[in-house]
């Protein structure tokens, strides 16, 4: 009889299937497994005990409610983490924008930084800076600075409004000039008059309808407005 060759006698090992008895034996040998892996409780189906036709097993309802609560907690945690990361990214963008404004070499450079460089730095589609009359020649001769009639800002925002956030806009404020047709969400931020500077308006626009909306935090846009106010005062006062 011919001997089988080693190649003929070699067989591929077959993976052993885990049986319910294997799982039962493992859990019995490791009673703390579910405590160490609580996420499994969210997917396991709890047992139902039959204690009589007139008796309702509340344990299954309790476990089901706990599973639902855990799922909601996970979703809330994920939302909080995402919001925290988004806020941190926004803060970093604002910090870079402020540093760029502080590096301005003169008044025109400052205005160009706000209305031009801030667009990319803040992830926007338009940024406008406007001042109300009466204005000095330094304003009139500055590029990228829009001039408004006296009282325009109060008429646009209301006397008591420091910030107006609007999303899903069909017609953006005309302070954006030619870019107004792109804007679907806008943040209008009042820049109070400074020592020298007149009332001003910082307008930020995005083509994303959800970029700005009522109820959002306004701390960062208020901070940018304060930076603009100090920049206007600084450069207007430099020529005096």
MDAnalysis code that builds the backbone (N, CA, C; Angstrom):
import MDAnalysis as mda
import numpy as np

u = mda.Universe.empty(720, n_residues=240, atom_resindex=np.repeat(np.arange(240), 3), trajectory=True)
u.add_TopologyAttr("name", ["N", "CA", "C"] * 240)
u.add_TopologyAttr("resid", np.arange(1, 241))
u.add_TopologyAttr("resname", ["UNK", "UNK", "UNK", "UNK", "UNK", "UNK", "UNK", "UNK", "UNK", "UNK", "UNK", "UNK", "UNK", "UNK", "UNK", "UNK", "UNK", "UNK", "UNK", "UNK", "UNK", "UNK", "UNK", "UNK", "UNK", "UNK", "UNK", "UNK", "UNK", "UNK", "UNK", "UNK", "UNK", "UNK", "UNK", "UNK", "UNK", "UNK", "UNK", "UNK", "UNK", "UNK", "UNK", "UNK", "UNK", "UNK", "UNK", "UNK", "UNK", "UNK", "UNK", "UNK", "UNK", "UNK", "UNK", "UNK", "UNK", "UNK", "UNK", "UNK", "UNK", "UNK", "UNK", "UNK", "UNK", "UNK", "UNK", "UNK", "UNK", "UNK", "UNK", "UNK", "UNK", "UNK", "UNK", "UNK", "UNK", "UNK", "UNK", "UNK", "UNK", "UNK", "UNK", "UNK", "UNK", "UNK", "UNK", "UNK", "UNK", "UNK", "UNK", "UNK", "UNK", "UNK", "UNK", "UNK", "UNK", "UNK", "UNK", "UNK", "UNK", "UNK", "UNK", "UNK", "UNK", "UNK", "UNK", "UNK", "UNK", "UNK", "UNK", "UNK", "UNK", "UNK", "UNK", "UNK", "UNK", "UNK", "UNK", "UNK", "UNK", "UNK", "UNK", "UNK", "UNK", "UNK", "UNK", "UNK", "UNK", "UNK", "UNK", "UNK", "UNK", "UNK", "UNK", "UNK", "UNK", "UNK", "UNK", "UNK", "UNK", "UNK", "UNK", "UNK", "UNK", "UNK", "UNK", "UNK", "UNK", "UNK", "UNK", "UNK", "UNK", "UNK", "UNK", "UNK", "UNK", "UNK", "UNK", "UNK", "UNK", "UNK", "UNK", "UNK", "UNK", "UNK", "UNK", "UNK", "UNK", "UNK", "UNK", "UNK", "UNK", "UNK", "UNK", "UNK", "UNK", "UNK", "UNK", "UNK", "UNK", "UNK", "UNK", "UNK", "UNK", "UNK", "UNK", "UNK", "UNK", "UNK", "UNK", "UNK", "UNK", "UNK", "UNK", "UNK", "UNK", "UNK", "UNK", "UNK", "UNK", "UNK", "UNK", "UNK", "UNK", "UNK", "UNK", "UNK", "UNK", "UNK", "UNK", "UNK", "UNK", "UNK", "UNK", "UNK", "UNK", "UNK", "UNK", "UNK", "UNK", "UNK", "UNK", "UNK", "UNK", "UNK", "UNK", "UNK", "UNK", "UNK", "UNK", "UNK", "UNK", "UNK", "UNK", "UNK", "UNK", "UNK", "UNK", "UNK"])
u.atoms.positions = np.array([
    [0.857, -1.185, 0.000],
    [0.000, 0.000, 0.000],
    [0.884, 1.223, 0.000],
    [0.529, 2.097, -0.900],
    [1.323, 3.333, -0.971],
    [1.040, 4.200, 0.239],
    [2.108, 4.784, 0.726],
    [1.963, 5.715, 1.856],
    [1.438, 7.048, 1.332],
    [0.593, 7.697, 2.158],
    [0.116, 9.033, 1.797],
    [1.247, 10.024, 1.951],
    [1.331, 10.916, 0.984],
    [2.343, 11.965, 1.081],
    [1.956, 12.953, 2.163],
    [2.960, 13.646, 2.702],
    [2.649, 14.657, 3.731],
    [1.646, 15.683, 3.226],
    [1.697, 16.010, 1.915],
    [0.768, 17.017, 1.387],
    [-0.657, 16.480, 1.395],
    [-0.806, 15.201, 1.061],
    [-2.137, 14.603, 1.016],
    [-2.731, 14.441, 2.401],
    [-1.872, 14.184, 3.386],
    [-2.373, 13.933, 4.740],
    [-2.611, 15.232, 5.514],
    [-2.114, 16.357, 4.986],
    [-2.268, 17.623, 5.721],
    [-3.688, 18.143, 5.535],
    [-4.336, 18.512, 6.585],
    [-5.689, 19.033, 6.527],
    [-5.732, 20.433, 7.130],
    [-6.548, 21.261, 6.502],
    [-6.698, 22.620, 7.012],
    [-7.428, 22.586, 8.349],
    [-6.891, 23.287, 9.359],
    [-7.579, 23.306, 10.654],
    [-8.916, 24.022, 10.531],
    [-9.915, 23.491, 11.126],
    [-11.229, 24.105, 11.110],
    [-11.444, 24.897, 12.389],
    [-12.051, 26.090, 12.206],
    [-12.327, 26.919, 13.378],
    [-13.430, 26.274, 14.206],
    [-13.195, 26.246, 15.504],
    [-14.172, 25.622, 16.401],
    [-15.275, 26.629, 16.711],
    [-16.506, 26.228, 16.500],
    [-17.631, 27.091, 16.774],
    [-17.895, 27.155, 18.282],
    [-18.151, 28.382, 18.754],
    [-18.457, 28.559, 20.175],
    [-19.921, 28.232, 20.400],
    [-20.165, 27.337, 21.311],
    [-21.530, 26.899, 21.589],
    [-22.106, 27.670, 22.774],
    [-23.420, 27.655, 22.933],
    [-24.033, 28.292, 24.113],
    [-23.462, 27.757, 25.425],
    [-23.120, 26.465, 25.450],
    [-22.524, 25.897, 26.662],
    [-21.162, 26.518, 26.950],
    [-20.403, 26.838, 25.883],
    [-19.110, 27.489, 26.070],
    [-19.290, 28.864, 26.713],
    [-20.282, 29.621, 26.202],
    [-20.547, 30.959, 26.757],
    [-20.976, 30.840, 28.206],
    [-21.859, 29.883, 28.481],
    [-22.348, 29.686, 29.848],
    [-21.197, 29.328, 30.783],
    [-20.319, 28.444, 30.311],
    [-19.194, 28.026, 31.147],
    [-18.239, 29.193, 31.396],
    [-18.025, 30.012, 30.361],
    [-17.106, 31.155, 30.525],
    [-17.671, 32.165, 31.529],
    [-18.964, 32.468, 31.419],
    [-19.572, 33.431, 32.341],
    [-19.590, 32.883, 33.762],
    [-19.814, 31.585, 33.874],
    [-19.796, 30.983, 35.214],
    [-18.407, 31.067, 35.835],
    [-17.368, 30.936, 34.988],
    [-15.998, 31.016, 35.498],
    [-15.536, 32.455, 35.691],
    [-16.260, 33.402, 35.072],
    [-15.892, 34.824, 35.173],
    [-17.134, 35.632, 35.543],
    [-17.562, 35.548, 36.771],
    [-18.829, 36.186, 37.164],
    [-18.800, 37.716, 37.065],
    [-17.630, 38.314, 37.020],
    [-17.558, 39.774, 36.924],
    [-17.465, 40.288, 35.504],
    [-17.662, 39.428, 34.519],
    [-17.466, 39.838, 33.123],
    [-18.427, 40.951, 32.708],
    [-19.709, 40.821, 33.045],
    [-20.685, 41.833, 32.645],
    [-20.481, 43.140, 33.414],
    [-19.970, 43.051, 34.619],
    [-19.658, 44.270, 35.382],
    [-18.528, 45.031, 34.709],
    [-17.559, 44.275, 34.185],
    [-16.419, 44.904, 33.519],
    [-16.753, 45.332, 32.089],
    [-17.858, 44.820, 31.543],
    [-18.275, 45.162, 30.179],
    [-19.748, 45.563, 30.183],
    [-20.086, 46.677, 30.827],
    [-21.497, 47.057, 30.970],
    [-22.179, 47.400, 29.653],
    [-21.383, 47.704, 28.619],
    [-22.003, 48.049, 27.337],
    [-22.807, 46.880, 26.767],
    [-22.460, 45.639, 27.151],
    [-23.202, 44.480, 26.659],
    [-24.636, 44.463, 27.175],
    [-24.845, 45.083, 28.337],
    [-26.181, 45.088, 28.912],
    [-27.162, 45.870, 28.049],
    [-26.622, 46.746, 27.183],
    [-27.503, 47.559, 26.346],
    [-28.083, 46.747, 25.193],
    [-27.447, 45.635, 24.876],
    [-27.908, 44.846, 23.731],
    [-28.492, 43.500, 24.137],
    [-28.186, 43.030, 25.345],
    [-28.705, 41.734, 25.780],
    [-30.194, 41.830, 26.083],
    [-30.918, 40.766, 25.780],
    [-32.346, 40.706, 26.078],
    [-32.534, 40.079, 27.446],
    [-33.149, 40.810, 28.388],
    [-33.308, 40.260, 29.736],
    [-34.326, 39.126, 29.747],
    [-34.189, 38.190, 30.688],
    [-35.143, 37.076, 30.774],
    [-36.490, 37.547, 31.296],
    [-37.521, 36.879, 30.877],
    [-38.864, 37.150, 31.391],
    [-39.304, 35.990, 32.271],
    [-39.747, 36.330, 33.459],
    [-40.153, 35.295, 34.401],
    [-41.669, 35.151, 34.363],
    [-42.130, 33.928, 34.188],
    [-43.547, 33.643, 34.200],
    [-43.932, 33.219, 35.617],
    [-44.643, 34.105, 36.276],
    [-45.021, 33.811, 37.673],
    [-46.530, 33.679, 37.834],
    [-47.218, 33.608, 36.740],
    [-48.669, 33.481, 36.821],
    [-49.327, 34.365, 35.791],
    [-50.553, 34.030, 35.429],
    [-51.231, 34.777, 34.373],
    [-51.589, 36.190, 34.797],
    [-51.729, 36.445, 36.086],
    [-52.130, 37.766, 36.560],
    [-50.953, 38.577, 37.106],
    [-49.750, 38.084, 36.916],
    [-48.559, 38.763, 37.449],
    [-47.717, 39.246, 36.278],
    [-47.350, 40.533, 36.324],
    [-46.531, 41.133, 35.273],
    [-45.083, 41.166, 35.723],
    [-44.209, 40.733, 34.842],
    [-42.775, 40.748, 35.139],
    [-42.227, 42.151, 34.853],
    [-41.943, 42.922, 35.928],
    [-41.459, 44.288, 35.772],
    [-39.962, 44.349, 35.504],
    [-39.258, 43.255, 35.770],
    [-37.800, 43.304, 35.595],
    [-37.429, 43.619, 34.152],
    [-38.137, 43.001, 33.207],
    [-37.802, 43.231, 31.810],
    [-38.044, 44.687, 31.425],
    [-39.104, 45.310, 31.989],
    [-39.360, 46.714, 31.705],
    [-38.276, 47.600, 32.290],
    [-37.839, 47.284, 33.515],
    [-36.787, 48.074, 34.172],
    [-35.498, 48.014, 33.376],
    [-35.125, 46.807, 32.970],
    [-33.889, 46.646, 32.202],
    [-33.996, 47.361, 30.862],
    [-35.160, 47.239, 30.208],
    [-35.351, 47.915, 28.924],
    [-35.233, 49.430, 29.078],
    [-35.831, 49.967, 30.152],
    [-35.725, 51.412, 30.395],
    [-34.294, 51.829, 30.672],
    [-33.577, 50.992, 31.405],
    [-32.173, 51.295, 31.669],
    [-31.353, 51.300, 30.387],
    [-31.641, 50.348, 29.508],
    [-30.942, 50.295, 28.226],
    [-31.222, 51.551, 27.400],
    [-32.476, 51.993, 27.408],
    [-32.829, 53.223, 26.676],
    [-32.135, 54.431, 27.282],
    [-32.101, 54.502, 28.622],
    [-31.451, 55.626, 29.290],
    [-29.952, 55.653, 28.998],
    [-29.332, 54.468, 28.973],
    [-27.904, 54.400, 28.658],
    [-27.635, 54.861, 27.228],
    [-28.507, 54.484, 26.305],
    [-28.340, 54.914, 24.910],
    [-28.465, 56.425, 24.792],
    [-29.419, 57.009, 25.521],
    [-29.577, 58.463, 25.501],
    [-28.368, 59.153, 26.124],
    [-27.853, 58.572, 27.205],
    [-26.675, 59.150, 27.846],
    [-25.472, 59.122, 26.911],
    [-25.336, 58.028, 26.183],
    [-24.239, 57.935, 25.206],
    [-24.388, 59.001, 24.119],
    [-25.621, 59.175, 23.639],
    [-25.863, 60.168, 22.592],
    [-25.574, 61.570, 23.114],
    [-25.999, 61.868, 24.345],
    [-25.747, 63.177, 24.939],
    [-24.261, 63.409, 25.139],
    [-23.557, 62.375, 25.584],
    [-22.107, 62.493, 25.764],
    [-21.413, 62.809, 24.444],
    [-21.825, 62.095, 23.396],
    [-21.221, 62.332, 22.084],
    [-21.508, 63.755, 21.602],
    [-22.736, 64.235, 21.856],
    [-23.078, 65.603, 21.455],
    [-22.246, 66.624, 22.218],
    [-22.043, 66.385, 23.510],
    [-21.254, 67.306, 24.326],
    [-19.791, 67.338, 23.868],
    [-19.263, 66.162, 23.548],
    [-17.883, 66.099, 23.065],
    [-17.745, 66.851, 21.748],
    [-18.705, 66.642, 20.844],
    [-18.663, 67.331, 19.550],
    [-18.774, 68.834, 19.731],
    [-19.665, 69.274, 20.642],
    [-19.824, 70.708, 20.884],
    [-18.563, 71.307, 21.492],
    [-17.939, 70.572, 22.408],
    [-16.708, 71.069, 23.036],
    [-15.594, 71.221, 22.012],
    [-15.478, 70.236, 21.125],
    [-14.451, 70.318, 20.091],
    [-14.723, 71.482, 19.147],
    [-16.002, 71.686, 18.805],
    [-16.363, 72.788, 17.916],
    [-16.061, 74.137, 18.573],
    [-16.386, 74.267, 19.872],
    [-16.116, 75.516, 20.586],
    [-14.624, 75.783, 20.674],
    [-13.844, 74.743, 20.908],
    [-12.399, 74.906, 20.990],
    [-11.835, 75.358, 19.650],
    [-12.330, 74.765, 18.565],
    [-11.869, 75.163, 17.236],
    [-12.245, 76.609, 16.945],
    [-13.452, 77.016, 17.355],
    [-13.881, 78.404, 17.146],
    [-13.005, 79.367, 17.934],
    [-12.671, 79.012, 19.161],
    [-11.806, 79.863, 19.968],
    [-10.432, 80.019, 19.327],
    [-9.902, 78.936, 18.815],
    [-8.592, 79.019, 18.154],
    [-8.649, 79.906, 16.920],
    [-9.738, 79.825, 16.167],
    [-9.897, 80.690, 14.999],
    [-9.952, 82.159, 15.409],
    [-10.703, 82.449, 16.458],
    [-10.827, 83.831, 16.930],
    [-9.488, 84.354, 17.425],
    [-8.740, 83.527, 18.125],
    [-7.420, 83.949, 18.612],
    [-6.507, 84.328, 17.454],
    [-6.509, 83.513, 16.403],
    [-5.678, 83.823, 15.240],
    [-6.139, 85.108, 14.558],
    [-7.449, 85.316, 14.484],
    [-7.974, 86.532, 13.865],
    [-7.573, 87.775, 14.659],
    [-7.635, 87.686, 15.970],
    [-7.259, 88.829, 16.806],
    [-5.776, 89.140, 16.654],
    [-4.939, 88.115, 16.656],
    [-3.505, 88.340, 16.483],
    [-3.211, 89.019, 15.146],
    [-3.930, 88.618, 14.097],
    [-3.733, 89.241, 12.789],
    [-4.122, 90.713, 12.828],
    [-5.211, 91.035, 13.533],
    [-5.632, 92.434, 13.646],
    [-4.611, 93.256, 14.430],
    [-4.032, 92.659, 15.440],
    [-3.029, 93.371, 16.245],
    [-1.756, 93.631, 15.444],
    [-1.505, 92.837, 14.426],
    [-0.299, 92.999, 13.607],
    [-0.462, 94.033, 12.494],
    [-1.641, 94.647, 12.410],
    [-1.875, 95.624, 11.346],
    [-0.858, 96.768, 11.434],
    [-0.418, 97.243, 10.266],
    [0.611, 98.278, 10.204],
    [0.030, 99.678, 10.140],
    [-1.207, 99.813, 9.679],
    [-1.862, 101.115, 9.637],
    [-3.374, 100.892, 9.560],
    [-4.112, 101.995, 9.426],
    [-5.574, 101.910, 9.452],
    [-6.107, 101.069, 8.296],
    [-5.632, 101.315, 7.078],
    [-6.096, 100.546, 5.922],
    [-5.771, 99.062, 6.066],
    [-4.595, 98.769, 6.610],
    [-4.210, 97.370, 6.822],
    [-5.135, 96.714, 7.843],
    [-5.493, 97.449, 8.874],
    [-6.407, 96.919, 9.885],
    [-7.766, 96.594, 9.266],
    [-8.316, 97.526, 8.488],
    [-9.619, 97.304, 7.858],
    [-9.544, 96.126, 6.882],
    [-8.469, 96.036, 6.125],
    [-8.304, 94.926, 5.180],
    [-8.228, 93.593, 5.927],
    [-7.555, 93.569, 7.075],
    [-7.458, 92.335, 7.862],
    [-8.842, 91.873, 8.313],
    [-9.631, 92.822, 8.804],
    [-10.962, 92.475, 9.311],
    [-11.880, 92.019, 8.184],
    [-11.907, 92.767, 7.099],
    [-12.871, 92.476, 6.027],
    [-12.367, 91.457, 5.014],
    [-11.070, 91.199, 5.017],
    [-10.510, 90.256, 4.055],
    [-9.940, 89.010, 4.700],
    [-8.929, 89.182, 5.536],
    [-8.253, 88.026, 6.137],
    [-9.165, 87.245, 7.080],
    [-10.050, 87.935, 7.772],
    [-10.929, 87.247, 8.718],
    [-11.885, 86.286, 8.010],
    [-12.179, 86.520, 6.753],
    [-13.086, 85.625, 6.028],
    [-12.553, 84.190, 6.053],
    [-11.274, 84.033, 5.698],
    [-10.672, 82.700, 5.693],
    [-10.374, 82.211, 7.103],
    [-9.902, 83.102, 7.952],
    [-9.519, 82.697, 9.313],
    [-10.710, 82.192, 10.119],
    [-11.874, 82.782, 9.894],
    [-13.054, 82.410, 10.669],
    [-13.973, 81.451, 9.921],
    [-13.560, 81.025, 8.725],
    [-14.367, 80.086, 7.962],
    [-15.688, 80.675, 7.504],
    [-15.670, 81.952, 7.068],
    [-16.881, 82.644, 6.642],
    [-16.844, 82.887, 5.139],
    [-17.914, 83.485, 4.631],
    [-17.968, 83.847, 3.217],
    [-17.944, 85.356, 3.015],
    [-18.193, 86.122, 4.056],
    [-18.164, 87.579, 3.943],
    [-18.017, 88.189, 5.328],
    [-17.215, 89.238, 5.416],
    [-17.103, 90.048, 6.625],
    [-17.110, 91.501, 6.186],
    [-17.984, 92.292, 6.790],
    [-18.078, 93.708, 6.451],
    [-17.899, 94.546, 7.706],
    [-17.274, 95.686, 7.553],
    [-17.091, 96.650, 8.636],
    [-17.633, 97.978, 8.145],
    [-18.572, 98.548, 8.895],
    [-19.214, 99.790, 8.486],
    [-19.249, 100.757, 9.660],
    [-19.165, 102.051, 9.365],
    [-19.226, 103.095, 10.398],
    [-20.302, 104.098, 10.009],
    [-20.895, 104.710, 11.039],
    [-21.939, 105.694, 10.802],
    [-21.361, 107.093, 10.652],
    [-22.065, 107.933, 9.901],
    [-21.713, 109.352, 9.778],
    [-22.055, 110.061, 11.101],
    [-21.413, 111.205, 11.381],
    [-20.390, 111.854, 10.544],
    [-19.040, 111.148, 10.683],
    [-18.283, 111.141, 9.613],
    [-17.002, 110.449, 9.602],
    [-15.913, 111.383, 9.100],
    [-14.701, 111.063, 9.495],
    [-13.559, 111.871, 9.081],
    [-13.080, 111.450, 7.700],
    [-12.179, 112.243, 7.135],
    [-11.626, 111.912, 5.825],
    [-10.877, 110.592, 5.846],
    [-10.328, 110.243, 7.025],
    [-9.589, 108.983, 7.114],
    [-10.512, 107.805, 6.840],
    [-11.778, 107.913, 7.273],
    [-12.746, 106.868, 6.960],
    [-13.096, 106.878, 5.483],
    [-13.359, 108.061, 4.968],
    [-13.824, 108.185, 3.587],
    [-12.782, 107.657, 2.600],
    [-11.520, 107.803, 2.938],
    [-10.459, 107.406, 2.019],
    [-10.023, 105.964, 2.202],
    [-10.634, 105.264, 3.154],
    [-10.222, 103.888, 3.429],
    [-10.969, 102.913, 2.524],
    [-10.234, 102.003, 1.938],
    [-10.851, 100.963, 1.124],
    [-11.471, 99.893, 2.034],
    [-12.490, 99.217, 1.528],
    [-13.138, 98.091, 2.218],
    [-13.923, 98.508, 3.453],
    [-14.073, 99.800, 3.688],
    [-14.864, 100.273, 4.827],
    [-16.142, 100.902, 4.295],
    [-17.286, 100.421, 4.760],
    [-18.564, 100.933, 4.284],
    [-19.040, 102.060, 5.190],
    [-19.638, 103.075, 4.610],
    [-20.131, 104.238, 5.340],
    [-21.655, 104.165, 5.424],
    [-22.194, 104.412, 6.614],
    [-23.628, 104.319, 6.854],
    [-24.171, 105.675, 7.301],
    [-25.439, 105.879, 7.025],
    [-26.100, 107.090, 7.508],
    [-26.264, 107.007, 9.018],
    [-26.313, 108.162, 9.660],
    [-26.493, 108.204, 11.108],
    [-27.813, 107.536, 11.497],
    [-27.780, 106.658, 12.489],
    [-28.976, 105.953, 12.942],
    [-29.273, 104.670, 12.198],
    [-28.441, 104.325, 11.206],
    [-28.689, 103.117, 10.403],
    [-28.625, 101.865, 11.265],
    [-27.663, 101.797, 12.167],
    [-27.469, 100.570, 12.963],
    [-28.656, 100.326, 13.885],
    [-29.165, 101.391, 14.525],
    [-30.343, 101.231, 15.374],
    [-31.537, 100.772, 14.565],
    [-31.694, 101.311, 13.354],
    [-32.824, 100.921, 12.511],
    [-32.697, 99.472, 12.069],
    [-31.477, 99.021, 11.846],
    [-31.249, 97.653, 11.381],
    [-31.392, 96.637, 12.505],
    [-30.853, 96.943, 13.685],
    [-30.772, 95.962, 14.766],
    [-31.733, 96.230, 15.915],
    [-32.187, 97.447, 16.048],
    [-32.940, 97.813, 17.232],
    [-32.025, 98.490, 18.239],
    [-32.546, 99.419, 18.988],
    [-31.701, 100.214, 19.888],
    [-31.040, 99.380, 20.979],
    [-31.715, 98.342, 21.437],
    [-31.215, 97.583, 22.591],
    [-30.484, 96.303, 22.195],
    [-30.336, 96.045, 20.928],
    [-29.712, 94.806, 20.489],
    [-28.222, 95.020, 20.227],
    [-27.392, 94.231, 20.940],
    [-25.945, 94.281, 20.705],
    [-25.533, 93.296, 19.619],
    [-26.272, 92.187, 19.514],
    [-25.962, 91.145, 18.527],
    [-27.264, 90.621, 17.938],
    [-27.285, 90.453, 16.643],
    [-28.417, 89.818, 15.961],
    [-27.881, 88.644, 15.153],
    [-28.380, 87.442, 15.451],
    [-27.980, 86.232, 14.730],
    [-29.183, 85.734, 13.931],
    [-28.977, 85.515, 12.653],
    [-30.068, 85.048, 11.798],
    [-29.582, 83.922, 10.907],
    [-30.381, 82.875, 10.824],
    [-30.059, 81.748, 9.947],
    [-31.150, 81.559, 8.910],
    [-30.800, 80.928, 7.815],
    [-31.769, 80.682, 6.770],
    [-32.321, 81.956, 6.146],
    [-31.501, 82.989, 6.041],
    [-31.966, 84.263, 5.496],
    [-32.062, 84.177, 3.973],
    [-33.098, 84.805, 3.444],
    [-33.275, 84.857, 1.991],
    [-32.698, 86.141, 1.418],
    [-32.625, 87.162, 2.267],
    [-32.085, 88.441, 1.828],
    [-31.222, 89.003, 2.943],
    [-29.910, 88.946, 2.768],
    [-28.982, 89.389, 3.804],
    [-28.917, 90.909, 3.836],
    [-28.354, 91.427, 4.914],
    [-28.200, 92.871, 5.053],
    [-27.350, 93.430, 3.923],
    [-27.705, 94.628, 3.466],
    [-26.960, 95.224, 2.356],
    [-25.581, 95.721, 2.769],
    [-25.238, 95.633, 4.059],
    [-23.890, 96.030, 4.467],
    [-22.840, 95.091, 3.884],
    [-23.258, 93.911, 3.436],
    [-22.314, 92.984, 2.826],
    [-21.959, 93.378, 1.394],
    [-22.666, 94.347, 0.851],
    [-22.366, 94.789, -0.504],
    [-22.613, 93.693, -1.517],
    [-21.717, 93.533, -2.494],
    [-21.904, 92.523, -3.545],
    [-21.972, 91.092, -3.010],
    [-21.417, 90.840, -1.811],
    [-21.419, 89.482, -1.262],
    [-22.753, 89.113, -0.618],
    [-23.691, 90.051, -0.552],
    [-24.958, 89.789, 0.132],
    [-25.722, 88.631, -0.492],
    [-25.586, 88.444, -1.793],
    [-26.321, 87.365, -2.466],
    [-25.837, 85.980, -2.049],
    [-24.627, 85.893, -1.503],
    [-24.085, 84.611, -1.060],
    [-24.533, 84.242, 0.351],
    [-24.870, 85.248, 1.137],
    [-25.075, 85.066, 2.576],
    [-26.443, 84.452, 2.853],
    [-26.438, 83.340, 3.594],
    [-27.667, 82.681, 4.025],
    [-27.787, 82.640, 5.550],
    [-26.762, 83.090, 6.242],
    [-26.806, 83.245, 7.698],
    [-25.886, 84.402, 8.044],
    [-26.300, 85.237, 9.007],
    [-25.509, 86.418, 9.306],
    [-25.480, 86.699, 10.798],
    [-24.364, 87.287, 11.222],
    [-24.202, 87.777, 12.591],
    [-23.898, 89.261, 12.485],
    [-24.791, 90.084, 13.011],
    [-24.620, 91.528, 13.018],
    [-24.260, 91.938, 14.440],
    [-23.099, 92.537, 14.594],
    [-22.583, 92.840, 15.934],
    [-22.324, 94.339, 16.037],
    [-22.956, 94.967, 17.009],
    [-22.776, 96.390, 17.221],
    [-21.389, 96.665, 17.792],
    [-20.711, 97.642, 17.237],
    [-19.426, 98.097, 17.761],
    [-19.668, 99.483, 18.361],
    [-19.764, 99.582, 19.685],
    [-20.083, 100.876, 20.304],
    [-19.021, 101.923, 19.980],
    [-19.384, 103.213, 20.016],
    [-18.386, 104.254, 19.773],
    [-17.295, 104.211, 20.840],
    [-16.066, 104.477, 20.403],
    [-14.947, 104.501, 21.330],
    [-14.573, 105.915, 21.692],
    [-13.365, 106.117, 22.092],
    [-12.901, 107.466, 22.450],
    [-12.948, 108.392, 21.241],
    [-12.621, 107.839, 20.080],
    [-12.568, 108.637, 18.855],
    [-13.517, 108.078, 17.796],
    [-13.636, 106.773, 17.726],
    [-14.391, 106.127, 16.645],
    [-15.896, 106.299, 16.824],
    [-16.631, 106.439, 15.724],
    [-18.096, 106.548, 15.776],
    [-18.738, 105.179, 15.929],
    [-20.059, 105.121, 16.072],
    [-20.731, 103.816, 16.097],
    [-20.401, 103.027, 14.838],
    [-20.189, 101.727, 15.010],
    [-19.798, 100.880, 13.877],
    [-20.545, 99.560, 13.941],
    [-20.462, 98.829, 12.842],
    [-21.134, 97.540, 12.732],
    [-20.176, 96.524, 12.134],
    [-20.040, 95.375, 12.814],
    [-19.277, 94.249, 12.297],
    [-20.278, 93.201, 11.836],
    [-20.272, 92.896, 10.537],
    [-21.220, 91.940, 9.972],
    [-20.463, 90.740, 9.423],
    [-20.875, 89.547, 9.846],
    [-20.250, 88.306, 9.392],
    [-21.297, 87.428, 8.742],
    [-20.989, 86.939, 7.550],
    [-21.963, 86.148, 6.807],
    [-21.414, 84.827, 6.325],
    [-22.309, 83.850, 6.172],
    [-21.937, 82.518, 5.702],
    [-23.001, 82.014, 4.738],
    [-22.577, 81.227, 3.772],
    [-23.543, 80.620, 2.856],
    [-24.220, 79.396, 3.485],
    [-23.727, 78.959, 4.636],
    [-24.347, 77.860, 5.375],
    [-25.526, 78.414, 6.167],
    [-26.770, 78.018, 5.868],
    [-27.933, 78.584, 6.564],
    [-27.926, 78.344, 8.069],
    [-27.163, 77.348, 8.522],
    [-27.147, 77.017, 9.952],
    [-25.931, 77.590, 10.672],
    [-25.140, 78.399, 10.012],
    [-23.920, 78.919, 10.642],
    [-24.236, 79.832, 11.814],
    [-25.286, 80.616, 11.701],
    [-25.725, 81.498, 12.786],
    [-27.228, 81.304, 12.976],
    [-27.647, 81.371, 14.243],
    [-29.067, 81.216, 14.542],
    [-29.341, 81.810, 15.918],
    [-30.531, 82.330, 16.145],
    [-30.881, 82.841, 17.478],
    [-30.680, 81.768, 18.539],
    [-30.179, 82.174, 19.680],
    [-29.938, 81.227, 20.765],
    [-28.512, 80.754, 20.874],
    [-27.724, 80.964, 19.833],
    [-26.314, 80.590, 19.912],
    [-25.574, 81.560, 20.848],
    [-24.437, 81.083, 21.379],
    [-23.619, 81.939, 22.220],
    [-23.044, 83.105, 21.430],
    [-22.921, 84.242, 22.082],
    [-22.434, 85.447, 21.401],
    [-21.124, 85.972, 21.984],
    [-20.509, 85.220, 22.890],
    [-19.314, 85.725, 23.555],
    [-18.186, 86.009, 22.569],
    [-17.969, 85.097, 21.626],
    [-16.849, 85.250, 20.706],
    [-17.068, 86.406, 19.734],
    [-18.284, 86.563, 19.207],
    [-18.523, 87.665, 18.277],
    [-18.486, 89.007, 19.008],
    [-18.907, 89.042, 20.258],
    [-18.790, 90.266, 21.049],
    [-17.315, 90.616, 21.274],
    [-16.521, 89.595, 21.498],
    [-15.093, 89.822, 21.699],
    [-14.463, 90.394, 20.436],
    [-14.846, 89.865, 19.278],
    [-14.328, 90.392, 18.024],
    [-14.739, 91.849, 17.840],
    [-15.964, 92.183, 18.224],
    [-16.424, 93.567, 18.119],
    [-15.608, 94.480, 19.027],
    [-15.268, 94.000, 20.219],
    [-14.442, 94.794, 21.127],
    [-13.053, 95.018, 20.547],
    [-12.513, 94.003, 19.877],
    [-11.204, 94.145, 19.224],
    [-11.282, 95.191, 18.111],
    [-12.370, 95.157, 17.337],
    [-12.551, 96.138, 16.261],
    [-12.630, 97.551, 16.834],
    [-13.376, 97.716, 17.913],
    [-13.491, 99.041, 18.527],
    [-12.131, 99.589, 18.940],
    [-11.328, 98.768, 19.564],
    [-10.004, 99.220, 20.005],
    [-9.076, 99.472, 18.820],
    [-9.235, 98.671, 17.762],
    [-8.426, 98.899, 16.575],
    [-8.765, 100.215, 15.898],
    [-10.064, 100.540, 15.806],
    [-10.469, 101.819, 15.219],
    [-9.930, 102.983, 16.035],
    [-10.064, 102.896, 17.349],
    [-9.556, 103.967, 18.210],
    [-8.041, 104.111, 18.092],
    [-7.379, 102.992, 18.032],
    [-5.924, 103.014, 17.988],
    [-5.431, 103.733, 16.739],
    [-5.962, 103.343, 15.577],
    [-5.418, 103.883, 14.337],
    [-5.942, 105.264, 14.024],
    [-7.147, 105.594, 14.476],
    [-7.629, 106.958, 14.303],
    [-6.874, 107.914, 15.203],
    [-6.535, 107.444, 16.397],
    [-5.798, 108.289, 17.318],
    [-4.335, 108.442, 16.943],
    [-3.815, 107.504, 16.123],
    [-2.402, 107.560, 15.760],
    [-2.100, 108.770, 14.879],
    [-3.116, 109.238, 14.163],
    [-2.872, 110.364, 13.272],
    [-3.090, 111.708, 13.923],
    [-3.381, 111.730, 15.192],
    [-3.663, 112.993, 15.893],
    [-2.480, 113.400, 16.767],
])
